[in-house]
C-alpha cells in the first residue's frame, strides 16, 4: 500500500523561506533609494510652492518686499521648538521662511511670516549663485521677480540627503521668474 503525502515537507518550506529572504534582502536597497528620491521630490515641490506663493503675495501686496530665507528654529533639549529667524549661516537645512518685510529692515519680525516650510533633519540644503557665492536671502519685488543681494537672476539649490546609509545629492536651478528645474535635465 502506497501512502500519499499531503502538504510540503519541512525541507521544502525552509528552502522556499530562504529564497524569499534572499530576494527581500536584495530589494531593500532599491526600496531605500526610492524613498530618498521620493523625499527629495516632496522637498522640491514644497520649495516650489513656497516660492510661487511668495511671488503671488508680492504681486497681491504691491509695495512690500517679500524675503525668502533659510528658517532657523530655537532648540530646547535637542528638539526644534519654534521659528526664531532667518538662518545667518547661509544654510537652509531646517526649512524655508517667506515673509513680508513690513518694517523694511530685511530682518524677520514675528508678525511678518506668510509661509514656512520645515525639512526632515536628514536634509542639507544650500543656495549659491552661479559664481558660487553663498546666498542667505532671496528678495521678491512687487512685480514678482526674484533677486538676491548680489543682483543675480539664477541660483543653484544643492540638496543632500542621508538616510539608511545612502546619500543622495542633487542640484536644482532657480531663475528670477521662479522656474525650478533639476540640473542635467533637458531645458535646464
PEFEN-V878519 format. One record per pair of residues at least 4 apart in sequence whose ideal C-beta (glycine too) atoms are under 8 Angstrom apart, sorted by sequence separation. I is the first residue (numbers start at 1). GAP is how many residues later the second one is. D is the distance in Angstrom with one decimal. If there is no record, write none. Layout:
i=(I & I)
gap=(GAP & GAP)
d=(D & D)
//
This chain:
i=(5 & 8 & 9 & 10 & 11 & 12 & 13 & 14 & 15 & 16 & 17 & 18 & 19 & 20 & 21 & 22 & 23 & 24 & 26 & 27 & 28 & 29 & 30 & 31 & 32 & 33 & 34 & 35 & 36 & 37 & 38 & 39 & 40 & 41 & 42 & 43 & 44 & 45 & 46 & 47 & 48 & 49 & 50 & 51 & 52 & 53 & 54 & 55 & 56 & 57 & 75 & 87 & 92 & 101 & 103 & 108 & 119 & 128 & 129 & 140 & 141 & 147 & 148 & 162 & 174 & 175 & 181 & 184 & 8 & 61 & 75 & 76 & 87 & 101 & 108 & 128 & 140 & 147 & 162 & 174 & 183 & 58 & 74 & 75 & 87 & 103 & 119 & 128 & 129 & 140 & 141 & 147 & 161 & 162 & 174 & 181 & 182 & 58 & 73 & 74 & 87 & 102 & 127 & 128 & 139 & 146 & 148 & 160 & 161 & 173 & 181 & 58 & 73 & 74 & 126 & 127 & 138 & 139 & 145 & 160 & 161 & 172 & 173 & 57 & 73 & 99 & 102 & 103 & 127 & 138 & 139 & 159 & 160 & 172 & 173 & 73 & 74 & 102 & 138 & 139 & 159 & 172 & 173 & 55 & 72 & 73 & 86 & 97 & 101 & 127 & 137 & 158 & 159 & 171 & 172 & 54 & 71 & 72 & 100 & 137 & 158 & 159 & 170 & 171 & 72 & 99 & 135 & 136 & 158 & 159 & 170 & 54 & 72 & 80 & 83 & 99 & 100 & 135 & 157 & 71 & 72 & 98 & 99 & 135 & 156 & 157 & 173 & 70 & 71 & 72 & 97 & 98 & 156 & 157 & 51 & 69 & 70 & 98 & 133 & 135 & 138 & 156 & 157 & 50 & 69 & 97 & 98 & 155 & 156 & 67 & 70 & 96 & 97 & 129 & 131 & 154 & 155 & 70 & 96 & 97 & 135 & 154 & 70 & 71 & 73 & 86 & 95 & 96 & 129 & 131 & 154 & 70 & 72 & 73 & 85 & 86 & 95 & 130 & 153 & 154 & 69 & 70 & 71 & 85 & 95 & 96 & 129 & 153 & 157 & 70 & 71 & 94 & 95 & 130 & 70 & 71 & 94 & 129 & 130 & 70 & 71 & 93 & 129 & 130 & 69 & 70 & 92 & 128 & 129 & 156 & 68 & 69 & 93 & 127 & 128 & 146 & 68 & 127 & 146 & 147 & 68 & 83 & 93 & 127 & 128 & 146 & 67 & 93 & 106 & 126 & 127 & 145 & 146 & 66 & 67 & 93 & 125 & 126 & 145 & 146 & 66 & 83 & 91 & 92 & 125 & 144 & 66 & 67 & 91 & 92 & 124 & 125 & 144 & 65 & 66 & 91 & 92 & 124 & 125 & 64 & 65 & 90 & 123 & 124 & 64 & 90 & 123 & 124 & 64 & 80 & 123 & 61 & 65 & 67 & 69 & 122 & 122 & 57 & 67 & 120 & 122 & 57 & 54 & 90 & 53 & 71 & 73 & 90 & 50 & 71 & 90 & 51 & 71 & 89 & 50 & 66 & 88 & 47 & 87 & 86 & 86 & 70 & 57 & 70 & 54 & 53 & 54 & 53 & 50 & 92 & 70 & 50 & 69 & 49 & 69 & 68 & 69 & 47 & 67 & 68 & 46 & 67 & 68 & 67 & 68 & 66 & 67 & 65 & 66 & 65 & 43 & 65 & 43 & 65 & 64 & 68 & 63 & 43 & 62 & 39 & 61 & 43 & 58 & 58 & 59 & 39 & 58 & 59 & 55 & 58 & 59 & 54 & 58 & 56 & 55 & 55 & 51 & 47 & 44 & 43 & 40 & 40 & 39 & 51 & 55 & 39 & 36 & 47 & 52 & 36 & 51 & 35 & 36 & 40 & 44 & 35 & 51 & 36 & 40 & 48 & 32 & 37 & 32 & 36 & 48 & 32 & 33 & 47 & 32 & 33 & 44 & 29 & 44)
gap=(4 & 4 & 4 & 4 & 4 & 4 & 4 & 4 & 4 & 4 & 4 & 4 & 4 & 4 & 4 & 4 & 4 & 4 & 4 & 4 & 4 & 4 & 4 & 4 & 4 & 4 & 4 & 4 & 4 & 4 & 4 & 4 & 4 & 4 & 4 & 4 & 4 & 4 & 4 & 4 & 4 & 4 & 4 & 4 & 4 & 4 & 4 & 4 & 4 & 4 & 4 & 4 & 4 & 4 & 4 & 4 & 4 & 4 & 4 & 4 & 4 & 4 & 4 & 4 & 4 & 4 & 4 & 4 & 5 & 5 & 5 & 5 & 5 & 5 & 5 & 5 & 5 & 5 & 5 & 5 & 5 & 6 & 6 & 6 & 6 & 6 & 6 & 6 & 6 & 6 & 6 & 6 & 6 & 6 & 6 & 6 & 6 & 7 & 7 & 7 & 7 & 7 & 7 & 7 & 7 & 7 & 7 & 7 & 7 & 7 & 7 & 8 & 8 & 8 & 8 & 8 & 8 & 8 & 8 & 8 & 8 & 8 & 8 & 9 & 9 & 9 & 9 & 9 & 9 & 9 & 9 & 9 & 9 & 9 & 9 & 10 & 10 & 10 & 10 & 10 & 10 & 10 & 10 & 11 & 11 & 11 & 11 & 11 & 11 & 11 & 11 & 11 & 11 & 11 & 11 & 12 & 12 & 12 & 12 & 12 & 12 & 12 & 12 & 12 & 13 & 13 & 13 & 13 & 13 & 13 & 13 & 14 & 14 & 14 & 14 & 14 & 14 & 14 & 14 & 15 & 15 & 15 & 15 & 15 & 15 & 15 & 15 & 16 & 16 & 16 & 16 & 16 & 16 & 16 & 17 & 17 & 17 & 17 & 17 & 17 & 17 & 17 & 17 & 18 & 18 & 18 & 18 & 18 & 18 & 19 & 19 & 19 & 19 & 19 & 19 & 19 & 19 & 20 & 20 & 20 & 20 & 20 & 21 & 21 & 21 & 21 & 21 & 21 & 21 & 21 & 21 & 22 & 22 & 22 & 22 & 22 & 22 & 22 & 22 & 22 & 23 & 23 & 23 & 23 & 23 & 23 & 23 & 23 & 23 & 24 & 24 & 24 & 24 & 24 & 25 & 25 & 25 & 25 & 25 & 26 & 26 & 26 & 26 & 26 & 27 & 27 & 27 & 27 & 27 & 27 & 28 & 28 & 28 & 28 & 28 & 28 & 29 & 29 & 29 & 29 & 30 & 30 & 30 & 30 & 30 & 30 & 31 & 31 & 31 & 31 & 31 & 31 & 31 & 32 & 32 & 32 & 32 & 32 & 32 & 32 & 33 & 33 & 33 & 33 & 33 & 33 & 34 & 34 & 34 & 34 & 34 & 34 & 34 & 35 & 35 & 35 & 35 & 35 & 35 & 36 & 36 & 36 & 36 & 36 & 37 & 37 & 37 & 37 & 38 & 38 & 38 & 39 & 39 & 39 & 39 & 39 & 40 & 41 & 41 & 41 & 41 & 43 & 44 & 44 & 45 & 45 & 45 & 45 & 46 & 46 & 46 & 47 & 47 & 47 & 48 & 48 & 48 & 49 & 49 & 50 & 51 & 55 & 57 & 57 & 60 & 61 & 61 & 62 & 65 & 65 & 66 & 67 & 67 & 68 & 68 & 69 & 69 & 70 & 70 & 70 & 71 & 71 & 71 & 72 & 72 & 73 & 73 & 74 & 74 & 75 & 76 & 76 & 77 & 77 & 78 & 78 & 79 & 80 & 80 & 81 & 81 & 82 & 82 & 83 & 83 & 84 & 84 & 84 & 85 & 85 & 85 & 86 & 86 & 88 & 89 & 91 & 95 & 110 & 115 & 116 & 119 & 121 & 122 & 123 & 123 & 124 & 125 & 125 & 126 & 127 & 127 & 128 & 128 & 128 & 128 & 129 & 129 & 130 & 130 & 130 & 131 & 131 & 132 & 132 & 132 & 133 & 133 & 133 & 134 & 135 & 136 & 137 & 138)
d=(7.8 & 4.3 & 7.2 & 6.3 & 6.4 & 6.5 & 6.3 & 6.2 & 6.5 & 6.4 & 6.3 & 6.5 & 6.4 & 6.2 & 6.3 & 6.5 & 6.5 & 7.0 & 7.9 & 6.0 & 6.3 & 6.2 & 6.5 & 6.5 & 6.6 & 6.4 & 6.1 & 6.3 & 6.4 & 6.5 & 6.5 & 6.4 & 6.3 & 6.3 & 6.3 & 6.3 & 6.4 & 6.4 & 6.6 & 6.5 & 6.1 & 6.0 & 6.2 & 6.4 & 6.3 & 6.4 & 6.4 & 6.6 & 6.2 & 5.8 & 6.8 & 5.6 & 6.2 & 7.0 & 7.6 & 6.2 & 4.5 & 5.1 & 5.1 & 6.5 & 5.4 & 6.2 & 5.2 & 7.1 & 7.3 & 5.0 & 5.7 & 7.0 & 5.5 & 7.7 & 5.7 & 4.8 & 6.7 & 6.2 & 7.5 & 6.2 & 7.1 & 7.0 & 5.0 & 7.2 & 5.9 & 7.6 & 7.2 & 7.0 & 7.8 & 6.0 & 6.7 & 5.9 & 5.8 & 5.5 & 6.9 & 6.8 & 7.2 & 8.0 & 5.2 & 6.8 & 6.3 & 7.7 & 3.8 & 5.3 & 6.8 & 7.4 & 7.3 & 6.2 & 7.1 & 7.6 & 7.0 & 6.8 & 5.0 & 7.1 & 3.8 & 4.5 & 6.6 & 5.5 & 6.9 & 4.4 & 5.4 & 5.2 & 8.0 & 7.3 & 7.9 & 5.5 & 5.6 & 5.9 & 6.4 & 5.5 & 7.5 & 7.7 & 7.9 & 7.2 & 6.7 & 7.7 & 4.8 & 6.7 & 7.8 & 5.8 & 4.9 & 5.6 & 5.6 & 7.9 & 6.8 & 5.5 & 5.7 & 7.7 & 7.5 & 6.3 & 6.1 & 6.6 & 6.5 & 7.6 & 6.9 & 7.2 & 4.9 & 7.4 & 6.7 & 4.8 & 5.9 & 5.4 & 5.2 & 6.8 & 7.8 & 7.3 & 6.4 & 4.4 & 5.0 & 4.1 & 5.0 & 7.9 & 5.2 & 7.0 & 7.8 & 5.6 & 6.4 & 6.6 & 6.7 & 5.0 & 5.8 & 7.5 & 6.8 & 7.1 & 4.4 & 7.8 & 5.8 & 7.8 & 5.4 & 4.5 & 5.7 & 6.4 & 6.6 & 7.4 & 6.7 & 5.4 & 7.2 & 7.8 & 6.7 & 3.6 & 3.7 & 4.4 & 6.3 & 7.8 & 7.4 & 5.9 & 6.3 & 6.8 & 6.7 & 7.7 & 7.5 & 7.2 & 7.7 & 7.5 & 7.8 & 8.0 & 5.3 & 6.5 & 7.7 & 6.4 & 4.8 & 7.2 & 7.2 & 7.9 & 6.0 & 7.1 & 5.8 & 7.8 & 5.4 & 7.6 & 6.3 & 4.4 & 6.0 & 7.7 & 5.1 & 3.5 & 6.2 & 7.5 & 7.6 & 5.4 & 5.0 & 6.9 & 6.2 & 7.3 & 7.8 & 7.1 & 5.3 & 5.2 & 4.2 & 7.9 & 4.3 & 3.9 & 7.8 & 6.8 & 3.9 & 7.0 & 5.1 & 5.6 & 7.3 & 5.9 & 6.4 & 7.2 & 7.5 & 6.5 & 4.1 & 6.4 & 5.5 & 7.0 & 7.4 & 7.4 & 8.0 & 6.6 & 7.6 & 7.1 & 6.4 & 5.5 & 8.0 & 5.6 & 5.2 & 7.2 & 7.2 & 7.3 & 7.7 & 6.4 & 4.8 & 7.2 & 6.3 & 5.5 & 7.1 & 4.8 & 7.2 & 5.4 & 7.1 & 7.5 & 7.7 & 4.9 & 7.5 & 6.2 & 5.8 & 5.7 & 6.4 & 5.0 & 6.9 & 6.3 & 7.1 & 6.0 & 7.4 & 4.1 & 7.0 & 8.0 & 5.8 & 5.4 & 7.3 & 6.3 & 7.9 & 5.8 & 7.5 & 7.6 & 7.2 & 6.0 & 6.0 & 7.4 & 7.7 & 5.0 & 4.8 & 6.6 & 6.7 & 4.3 & 6.5 & 7.4 & 7.3 & 7.4 & 6.3 & 7.9 & 5.1 & 6.3 & 7.1 & 6.6 & 7.5 & 5.5 & 5.5 & 7.7 & 7.6 & 7.7 & 5.2 & 6.8 & 4.1 & 3.8 & 6.9 & 6.0 & 7.9 & 6.8 & 5.2 & 7.4 & 4.7 & 7.9 & 7.3 & 7.7 & 5.4 & 7.3 & 6.8 & 6.5 & 7.0 & 6.9 & 6.4 & 7.5 & 5.5 & 7.7 & 6.8 & 7.2 & 6.5 & 5.2 & 5.1 & 7.8 & 6.9 & 5.2 & 6.2 & 7.8 & 4.5 & 6.9 & 7.3 & 7.0 & 5.4 & 4.4 & 5.1 & 7.2 & 7.9 & 5.8 & 6.9 & 7.2 & 7.6 & 5.8 & 4.0 & 7.1 & 6.3 & 6.7 & 7.7 & 7.7 & 7.3 & 7.8 & 5.8 & 6.3 & 5.3 & 6.6 & 7.4 & 7.8 & 4.3 & 6.5 & 7.2 & 7.8 & 5.8 & 7.4 & 5.7 & 7.7 & 4.9 & 5.3 & 5.4 & 7.7 & 4.4 & 7.4 & 7.4 & 7.0 & 7.5 & 6.8 & 5.9 & 6.2 & 6.3 & 7.2 & 5.3 & 7.4 & 5.7 & 7.8 & 5.9 & 5.8 & 5.0 & 6.9 & 7.7 & 6.3 & 6.2 & 7.4 & 7.2 & 5.9 & 6.0 & 7.8 & 7.1 & 6.9 & 4.2 & 4.4 & 5.2 & 8.0 & 6.3 & 6.9 & 5.5 & 7.7 & 6.8 & 7.5 & 8.0)
//
